[in-house]
Amino acid sequence: MPPSFPTEYQKIIERLESINPVHYARSRNNIDGAVTHISPYLTHGVVSLPYVRDSVLKKYSVKESYTFIFELAWREFFQRVYTEEQDRIFKDLKSPQTGVRRYGVPKAFVDATTGIIAIDTAYASLYTTGYMHNHARMWQAMLATNVGHYSWWDVSRYMFYYLVDGDKASNTLSWQWVAGTFSSKQYVANQEMINKFSPVRQNNTYLDVDTSLLTVLDPKELEEGVPFTLTTDFELFKSTGTLDMLSGDSYMLYSIWTLDPTWNPVNTPATKVLFIDRDELTMFPVSPARIAFICALSKNIPSIHIVVGTLDELKEWSIGKSVYRKSHPALERWPGVVSSPEYLFPEIAHVPRGFMSYWKKCEAYLYL
Ligand SMILES: Cc1cc2nc3c(=O)[nH]c(=O)nc-3n(C[C@H](O)[C@H](O)[C@H](O)COP(=O)(O)OP(=O)(O)OC[C@H]3O[C@@H](n4cnc5c(N)ncnc54)[C@H](O)[C@@H]3O)c2cc1C
């Protein structure tokens, strides 16, 4: 069954309540394993990481939930690195990408014709569902960067455009992790490793070689690149007016990253505004399907207005007004009184630049 993503709040909560961390731990690495499909809700801030963890811990022990919490911590790690590094994450973070020969997007991704069935199937499904399994994300990223020698930047934004869970921190930093610019080495997988986790077994492909040879391959299937030309169709947000048309004593400012229907920072009625940052979605374009998903999620927040504008317009409009917003690393320059960030491990003040060092610190608080 292809994954689907309901947008009604009650259905989202039901999805969380059906998570079985034991089945998850056993099979999450398989393309057809029991993954949760909750990333679009975490990305858009409908639910927080601690909320998800606590809903699982109501039914399962920490021991049973260990792998699941470990994976949630990856998301927290990326968000916190983004908070600390800000726009520096959009450039090679730890070391320069090696062996770059191409820019843009492999045409074989656009047409889903790389010749590697697991990857072509994953791209075909991305185009129809907006979702790709974590392992397939790793394989296609290594194929583009370490085998096809493309710079990670355009091709990562290409995938982001289609993802229903496209997240600036998780996507960018995962691509950088695979490409070796935010890790100690490039990630590679040969056909044998792909076959192990994929329902389709394939032999005699260009990836059917020893892993040590993968970065020196230059397969003809990946030679042709196309420029990155995707754009966001802002009209599809069906803006309800401009900022100046809003009225009220106080304002609750929502972003595409903070669509939490339960957030309530003020006790009195406030005007609710979902502000679409034109500059952000110009740099990181999103598909019409993603826009429809965001607009549908915003319907969980009664009487919300949708306004498209620039950050400068937002800042100018906010002067002298009581404006509240949730915390998110993408919103550091937004105006407003900010709610405290919701972390799994708020005790950790400084985030090391490697996930396993971060996780070691987290583990100290896991069983408290
Ligand atoms: C190249 C690449 C790009 C990626 N881009 C995104 C992205 O744009 N948005 C996004 O949310 N995730 C991204 N990921 C991380 C991961 O693939 C997805 O979070 C996961 O596949 C979402 O499906 P799920 O909710 O069924 O995950 P599950 O396996 O069920 O995991 C539950 C939750 O844990 C978190 N999680 C699990 N694995 C990871 C991981 N490796 N890194 C970070 N968080 C994780 C996610 O929030 C996920 O929703 C990317 C990974 C790679 C390798």
The ligand as an SDF file (V2000), in Angstrom:
LIG
                    3D

 53 58  0  0  0  0  0  0  0  0999 V2000
   19.2080   12.2010    2.0390 C   0  0  0  0  0  0  0  0  0  0  0  0
   18.1750   12.2460    3.1410 C   0  0  0  0  0  0  0  0  0  0  0  0
   17.2270   13.2670    3.1490 C   0  0  0  0  0  0  0  0  0  0  0  0
   16.2850   13.3390    4.1780 C   0  0  0  0  0  0  0  0  0  0  0  0
   15.3680   14.3590    4.1650 N   0  0  0  0  0  0  0  0  0  0  0  0
   14.4640   14.4680    5.1740 C   0  0  0  0  0  0  0  0  0  0  0  0
   13.5040   15.5370    5.1900 C   0  0  0  0  0  0  0  0  0  0  0  0
   13.4780   16.4090    4.3160 O   0  0  0  0  0  0  0  0  0  0  0  0
   12.6060   15.5590    6.2190 N   0  0  0  0  0  0  0  0  0  0  0  0
   12.6070   14.6180    7.2190 C   0  0  0  0  0  0  0  0  0  0  0  0
   11.7650   14.6930    8.1270 O   0  0  0  0  0  0  0  0  0  0  0  0
   13.5280   13.6370    7.2250 N   0  0  0  0  0  0  0  0  0  0  0  0
   14.4370   13.5140    6.2490 C   0  0  0  0  0  0  0  0  0  0  0  0
   15.3420   12.4790    6.2540 N   0  0  0  0  0  0  0  0  0  0  0  0
   15.3910   11.5700    7.4300 C   0  0  0  0  0  0  0  0  0  0  0  0
   14.5100   10.3000    7.2960 C   0  0  0  0  0  0  0  0  0  0  0  0
   14.7530    9.6710    6.0770 O   0  0  0  0  0  0  0  0  0  0  0  0
   13.0240   10.6210    7.4100 C   0  0  0  0  0  0  0  0  0  0  0  0
   12.7770   11.3900    8.5770 O   0  0  0  0  0  0  0  0  0  0  0  0
   12.1940    9.3480    7.5260 C   0  0  0  0  0  0  0  0  0  0  0  0
   12.4430    8.5030    6.4230 O   0  0  0  0  0  0  0  0  0  0  0  0
   10.7300    9.7340    7.5820 C   0  0  0  0  0  0  0  0  0  0  0  0
    9.8840    8.6220    7.5350 O   0  0  0  0  0  0  0  0  0  0  0  0
    9.1470    8.0750    8.8260 P   0  0  0  0  0  0  0  0  0  0  0  0
    8.4240    9.1620    9.5310 O   0  0  0  0  0  0  0  0  0  0  0  0
    8.3430    6.9050    8.3700 O   0  0  0  0  0  0  0  0  0  0  0  0
   10.3940    7.6320    9.6760 O   0  0  0  0  0  0  0  0  0  0  0  0
   10.5520    6.6020   10.8980 P   0  0  0  0  0  0  0  0  0  0  0  0
   11.6630    5.6790   10.5480 O   0  0  0  0  0  0  0  0  0  0  0  0
    9.2520    6.0060   11.2640 O   0  0  0  0  0  0  0  0  0  0  0  0
   11.0970    7.5210   12.0690 O   0  0  0  0  0  0  0  0  0  0  0  0
   10.2710    8.2710   12.9560 C   0  0  0  0  0  0  0  0  0  0  0  0
   10.7600    9.7080   12.9510 C   0  0  0  0  0  0  0  0  0  0  0  0
   12.1140    9.7620   13.4300 O   0  0  0  0  0  0  0  0  0  0  0  0
   12.8280   10.7700   12.7060 C   0  0  0  0  0  0  0  0  0  0  0  0
   13.8920   10.1170   11.9290 N   0  0  0  0  0  0  0  0  0  0  0  0
   14.0260    8.8110   11.6110 C   0  0  0  0  0  0  0  0  0  0  0  0
   15.1580    8.5930   10.9310 N   0  0  0  0  0  0  0  0  0  0  0  0
   15.7470    9.7900   10.8040 C   0  0  0  0  0  0  0  0  0  0  0  0
   16.9620   10.2250   10.2010 C   0  0  0  0  0  0  0  0  0  0  0  0
   17.8260    9.3700    9.6130 N   0  0  0  0  0  0  0  0  0  0  0  0
   17.2630   11.5320   10.2500 N   0  0  0  0  0  0  0  0  0  0  0  0
   16.4310   12.4220   10.8640 C   0  0  0  0  0  0  0  0  0  0  0  0
   15.2900   12.0540   11.4660 N   0  0  0  0  0  0  0  0  0  0  0  0
   14.9480   10.7690   11.4350 C   0  0  0  0  0  0  0  0  0  0  0  0
   11.8500   11.4100   11.7610 C   0  0  0  0  0  0  0  0  0  0  0  0
   11.3310   12.5660   12.3530 O   0  0  0  0  0  0  0  0  0  0  0  0
   10.7970   10.3400   11.5820 C   0  0  0  0  0  0  0  0  0  0  0  0
    9.5280   10.8680   11.2320 O   0  0  0  0  0  0  0  0  0  0  0  0
   16.2960   12.3810    5.2260 C   0  0  0  0  0  0  0  0  0  0  0  0
   17.2520   11.3540    5.1960 C   0  0  0  0  0  0  0  0  0  0  0  0
   18.1660   11.2840    4.1630 C   0  0  0  0  0  0  0  0  0  0  0  0
   19.1710   10.1690    4.1670 C   0  0  0  0  0  0  0  0  0  0  0  0
  1  2  1  0
  2  3  1  0
  2 52  2  0
  3  4  2  0
  4  5  1  0
  4 50  1  0
  5  6  2  0
  6  7  1  0
  6 13  1  0
  7  8  2  0
  7  9  1  0
  9 10  1  0
 10 11  2  0
 10 12  1  0
 12 13  2  0
 13 14  1  0
 14 15  1  0
 14 50  1  0
 15 16  1  0
 16 17  1  0
 16 18  1  0
 18 19  1  0
 18 20  1  0
 20 21  1  0
 20 22  1  0
 22 23  1  0
 23 24  1  0
 24 25  2  0
 24 26  1  0
 24 27  1  0
 27 28  1  0
 28 29  2  0
 28 30  1  0
 28 31  1  0
 31 32  1  0
 32 33  1  0
 33 34  1  0
 33 48  1  0
 34 35  1  0
 35 36  1  0
 35 46  1  0
 36 37  1  0
 36 45  1  0
 37 38  2  0
 38 39  1  0
 39 40  1  0
 39 45  2  0
 40 41  1  0
 40 42  2  0
 42 43  1  0
 43 44  2  0
 44 45  1  0
 46 47  1  0
 46 48  1  0
 48 49  1  0
 50 51  2  0
 51 52  1  0
 52 53  1  0
M  END
$$$$
